[in-house]
Amino acid sequence: MAPSSCPVLLVSAVLDKLRGEMRDMGERRHGHVHAVGFGAGGGHAEHEEKQKEKKLDMSGMSMDTLPHLTMPLGHITTLDISNNNLQTIPESIIARLLNVVVLDVRSNQLKSLPNSIGCLSKLKILNVSGNLLHDLPATIEECRALEELNANFNQLTKLPDTLGFELHGLRRLSVNSNKLAYLPSSTSHMTALRALDARLNRLRALPDGLENLGNLETLNVSQNFQYLRELPYGIGLLVSLRELDVSYNSIAALPDSMGCLTKLIRFSAAGNPLVCPPMDVVDQSLDAMRAYLSARMNSTERKKKKKKRWVPKLVKFNTFTAGMVTPGRTTKVHGNTEGLLMSDYRSLDGIASPGFLSMLSPRRLFSPRRNSPKH
């Protein structure tokens, strides 16, 4: 068979499959399909029910390029062009999918997505896994109906910075097996998020404000290996978290706040150099780990309270007085009493900070005043 005939046969095969799938789905005019819809069969009620979902499936056809589609794509709600060899998707085709709800382009050779993806205002599920993407177009933020974004097995080094500010309804974000060093700080605004999968990346930290994800049930940040060394305190404030996997990282200590994860039913920290809590405590049970971390958290709070307890007593007995000196002056004699005088803008919390505690030591406060020899 001549090599030049292969493209012709491929296009023919694509069109044959399209015609087969669209048989009884619409009306044909002059050899072209002009309307997409499920045809007769099963009665009018069944026909109307089937009209609610119109799927165009061109998956697994070894296509290098998409054929010219003359039918009106505005009726399509699901487009599946996965498992091909596509390197690009024409902007014009995406822009015509005005009612698409599910778009599946996984397992191709795509290096970028068309900017016109921002036109898909009804898109709920987007699967771009298994391609060669280095980034996602900023216009993806316009897909405000999006509920599920799968971008696994690509070469992503970053996500759009403001992604979370716009995709408020996103329920599942899966970006495993990429090259991400950070998740955008706007991730903390995805308050509807229920599952976040960022394993097998190069994450160095998790975003601040993680505690805002009150609906998050599953979090997987495993296998970031030497890059991820600590978890934020806010991870222990994820009130709905049920599954947490932080295995195979470089985490030496879990935050004490994780003692508050009362709904957690599955946890893995294998492959970390954990010393707090010790690995034998983690391996024992979830309850043992929670009890250990809760005890540490309570102990820390008691130490803080004890450290501040004697400061009000100093105020009560006029050991030092506020508002009597300007900032920078530390001591002054009033009659037979000598003490540390503080400016009135400092709170007790500030006075009890480590820097001031050394200034308020009993030796310094109550030592006899030494008069300098006169010359």
C-alpha positions in Angstrom: 0.0 0.0 0.0 1.4 3.4 -0.9 2.3 5.6 2.1 0.4 8.5 0.5 -2.8 6.6 0.8 -2.6 6.3 4.6 -3.9 9.7 5.5 -6.9 9.2 3.1 -7.7 5.9 4.8 -7.3 7.4 8.2 -9.7 10.2 7.5 -12.1 7.7 5.9 -11.9 5.5 9.0 -12.7 8.5 11.2 -15.6 9.6 9.2 -16.9 6.0 9.1 -16.8 5.8 12.8 -18.5 9.2 13.1 -21.3 8.1 10.8 -21.7 4.9 12.7 -22.0 6.7 16.0 -24.4 9.3 14.6 -26.6 6.8 12.9 -30.1 7.7 14.0 -28.7 10.8 15.8 -29.7 13.4 13.3 -30.2 14.5 9.8 -27.8 14.2 6.9 -27.7 16.6 4.0 -25.5 16.2 1.0 -23.2 13.7 2.6 -22.5 15.9 5.7 -23.9 15.6 9.2 -25.6 18.9 10.0 -27.4 18.1 13.3 -26.4 15.9 16.2 -29.1 14.3 18.2 -30.5 10.9 19.1 -33.1 9.8 16.6 -36.3 7.8 16.8 -36.6 4.6 18.8 -38.2 3.9 22.1 -40.8 6.6 21.8 -40.9 10.4 22.2 -40.2 10.4 25.9 -37.1 8.2 25.5 -36.0 10.4 22.6 -36.2 13.5 24.8 -34.3 11.8 27.6 -31.5 10.9 25.2 -31.4 14.4 23.9 -30.1 15.6 27.2 -26.7 13.9 26.5 -25.0 14.0 23.1 -21.6 12.3 23.0 -19.1 12.5 20.2 -16.5 9.7 20.7 -13.3 9.7 18.5 -11.1 8.0 21.0 -8.4 5.4 20.1 -8.3 6.1 16.4 -4.6 6.9 16.1 -5.3 10.4 14.7 -2.5 12.8 14.3 -4.9 15.7 13.5 -8.6 16.1 13.9 -10.7 15.9 10.7 -12.7 18.8 9.5 -16.0 18.6 11.3 -18.9 20.3 9.5 -21.6 19.4 11.9 -22.8 22.1 14.4 -20.8 21.2 17.6 -23.0 23.4 19.8 -25.2 20.3 20.5 -22.3 18.2 21.9 -22.2 17.8 25.6 -19.4 15.2 25.8 -16.4 15.1 23.5 -13.9 12.3 23.8 -10.7 12.5 21.7 -8.5 10.6 24.1 -5.9 7.9 23.2 -4.8 9.4 19.9 -1.6 11.1 18.7 -2.9 14.6 18.6 -0.3 17.4 19.0 -2.7 20.3 18.7 -6.4 21.0 19.0 -7.7 23.7 16.7 -9.0 26.8 18.5 -12.0 26.8 16.2 -13.2 23.4 17.2 -13.0 24.2 21.0 -14.7 27.5 20.5 -17.7 25.8 18.9 -18.3 23.5 21.8 -20.6 25.9 23.6 -22.5 23.3 25.5 -19.8 20.8 26.3 -19.9 19.5 29.8 -17.2 16.7 29.6 -14.0 17.2 27.6 -11.6 14.2 27.5 -8.2 14.7 25.7 -6.1 12.4 27.8 -3.3 10.3 26.4 -2.3 12.4 23.4 0.9 14.4 22.5 -0.5 17.8 23.4 2.1 20.4 24.3 -0.5 23.1 24.9 -4.2 23.6 25.2 -6.1 26.2 23.0 -6.9 29.5 24.7 -10.4 29.1 23.4 -11.0 26.6 26.2 -12.1 29.7 28.2 -15.2 29.8 26.0 -16.5 26.5 27.6 -18.7 28.1 30.3 -20.6 24.9 30.9 -17.6 22.6 31.2 -17.6 20.5 34.4 -15.1 17.8 33.8 -11.7 18.3 32.0 -9.2 15.5 31.6 -5.9 16.5 30.0 -3.8 13.7 31.7 -1.0 11.9 29.9 0.1 14.7 27.6 3.2 16.9 27.3 1.8 20.1 28.9 4.2 22.5 30.6 1.5 24.8 31.8 -2.3 25.4 31.5 -3.7 28.4 29.7 -4.7 31.3 31.9 -8.1 31.3 30.2 -9.0 28.0 32.0 -10.0 30.3 34.8 -13.0 31.3 32.7 -14.4 27.8 33.0 -16.2 28.7 36.2 -18.5 25.7 36.1 -15.5 23.3 36.3 -15.9 20.7 39.1 -13.1 18.2 38.2 -9.7 18.9 36.7 -7.3 16.0 35.9 -3.9 17.0 34.7 -1.8 14.0 35.8 1.3 12.7 33.9 2.3 15.9 32.2 5.3 18.2 32.6 3.6 21.0 34.5 6.0 23.3 36.3 3.3 25.6 37.6 -0.4 26.2 37.7 -2.1 29.6 37.0 -1.5 31.8 40.0 -5.1 32.9 40.3 -6.7 29.6 39.5 -8.4 29.3 42.9 -9.8 32.8 42.8 -12.1 31.9 39.9 -12.7 28.1 40.1 -14.8 28.3 43.3 -16.8 25.2 42.4 -13.9 22.8 41.8 -14.4 19.6 43.8 -11.4 17.5 42.5 -7.9 18.7 41.5 -5.5 16.0 40.4 -2.1 17.1 39.3 0.1 14.1 40.2 3.2 13.0 38.3 4.3 16.5 37.2 7.2 18.9 38.1 5.3 21.3 40.3 7.4 23.0 43.0 4.5 24.9 44.5 0.7 25.0 44.4 -0.7 28.5 43.8 -1.6 30.4 47.0 -5.0 30.8 45.5 -5.6 27.1 46.2 -6.8 28.1 49.6 -9.8 29.8 48.0 -11.1 26.5 46.4 -13.5 26.0 49.3 -15.6 23.4 47.5 -12.5 21.1 47.0 -13.0 17.6 48.2 -9.9 15.8 46.8 -6.5 17.1 46.1 -3.8 14.8 44.6 -0.4 16.3 44.2 1.8 13.3 44.7 4.9 12.6 42.6 5.9 16.2 42.1 8.7 18.4 43.5 6.6 20.3 46.1 8.7 22.2 48.6 5.8 23.5 50.6 2.0 23.5 50.7 0.1 26.8 50.4 -0.8 28.9 53.3 -4.4 29.1 54.3 -4.9 25.4 53.8 -7.3 25.4 56.7 -9.9 27.3 54.6 -10.6 24.0 52.6 -13.3 23.0 55.0 -14.7 20.4 52.6 -11.5 18.7 51.8 -11.7 14.9 52.5 -8.7 13.5 50.6 -5.2 14.9 50.5 -2.3 13.1 48.8 1.1 14.8 48.7 3.2 11.7 48.9 6.4 11.0 47.0 7.7 14.5 46.7 10.8 12.8 48.2 13.6 15.2 49.3 11.7 18.4 48.4 8.9 18.4 50.9 10.3 18.8 54.4 7.4 20.1 56.5 3.7 20.4 56.6 1.8 23.6 57.5 0.1 24.0 60.8 -3.2 24.6 59.0 -3.3 20.9 57.8 -4.5 20.0 61.3 -7.5 22.3 60.9 -9.0 20.5 57.9 -12.2 19.6 59.7 -13.5 17.2 57.0 -10.2 15.4 56.2 -10.6 11.6 56.1 -7.6 10.4 54.1 -4.1 11.9 54.3 -1.0 10.5 52.5 2.3 12.2 53.2 4.5 9.1 52.6 8.0 9.2 51.1 8.9 12.8 51.7 11.6 14.3 54.0 9.3 15.2 56.9 10.9 15.0 60.4 8.0 16.3 62.5 4.2 16.5 62.1 2.5 19.6 63.3 0.9 19.3 66.7 -2.4 20.5 65.2 -2.9 17.1 63.5 -4.0 15.9 66.9 -7.3 17.7 66.0 -8.0 15.6 62.9 -10.9 13.7 64.5 -12.4 12.5 61.2 -9.2 11.1 59.8 -9.6 7.4 59.1 -6.6 6.7 56.8 -3.1 8.0 57.2 0.3 7.1 55.8 3.7 8.6 56.6 5.9 5.7 55.6 9.3 6.6 54.1 9.8 9.8 56.2 12.6 10.4 58.8 10.0 11.1 61.5 11.1 11.8 65.0 8.0 13.6 66.2 5.9 11.6 66.7 8.2 8.6 66.6 7.4 6.2 63.8 6.4 3.4 66.3 3.7 5.7 67.6 2.4 6.4 64.1 2.5 2.7 63.3 0.6 1.8 66.4 -2.7 3.5 65.5 -4.3 6.8 64.4 -5.6 7.3 68.0 -2.1 6.9 69.4 -0.7 9.5 67.0 -3.6 11.9 67.7 -3.1 11.5 71.4 0.7 12.1 71.2 0.2 15.3 69.1 -2.6 16.6 71.3 -0.5 16.1 74.4 2.3 18.1 72.8 0.0 20.8 71.8 -1.5 21.1 75.3 2.0 21.0 76.9 3.1 23.9 74.6 0.1 26.0 75.6 0.7 25.4 79.3 4.3 26.6 78.9 3.2 29.7 77.2 0.6 30.5 79.9 3.2 29.9 82.7 5.7 32.2 81.0 3.2 35.1 80.9 1.7 34.5 84.4 4.2 36.5 86.4 4.1 39.6 84.2 0.8 41.0 85.5 2.1 40.5 89.0 5.0 42.9 88.2 2.5 45.4 87.0 0.3 45.0 90.1 3.2 45.6 92.5 4.5 48.6 90.5 7.7 46.8 89.6 7.5 48.7 86.4 5.2 51.4 85.2 3.9 52.2 81.8 3.9 55.5 80.0 6.7 57.2 82.1 9.6 57.1 79.6 10.1 57.4 76.0 11.0 54.3 73.9 14.6 53.3 74.2 15.0 54.2 77.9 15.0 51.2 80.2 15.5 52.2 83.8 14.7 55.1 86.1 14.7 55.7 89.9 11.5 56.8 91.7 12.2 57.3 95.4 13.4 54.0 96.8 12.0 51.9 94.0 14.0 51.0 90.9 12.5 49.0 88.0 12.1 48.7 84.3 9.9 51.4 82.8 8.1 50.6 79.6 6.4 52.8 77.1 2.6 52.6 77.0 2.3 51.3 73.5 3.6 47.8 74.4 1.1 45.1 75.2 1.6 42.4 77.9 2.1 39.9 75.1 4.9 42.0 73.7 6.4 42.4 77.2 6.3 38.6 77.6 8.2 37.9 74.4 11.6 36.2 74.7 13.4 39.5 74.0 11.9 41.2 77.0 12.0 38.3 79.3 15.7 38.5 79.7 15.3 42.2 80.5 12.9 41.4 83.3 15.0 38.7 85.0 14.9 39.0 88.9 18.6 39.6 89.0 18.3 42.6 86.8 15.2 44.0 88.3 16.0 43.8 92.0 19.8 44.1 92.2 20.9 47.1 94.3 21.7 50.2 92.4 25.4 50.9 92.1 26.5 54.4 92.1 29.3 55.2 89.7 32.4 56.6 91.3 32.8 60.3 90.9 36.0 61.7 89.5 
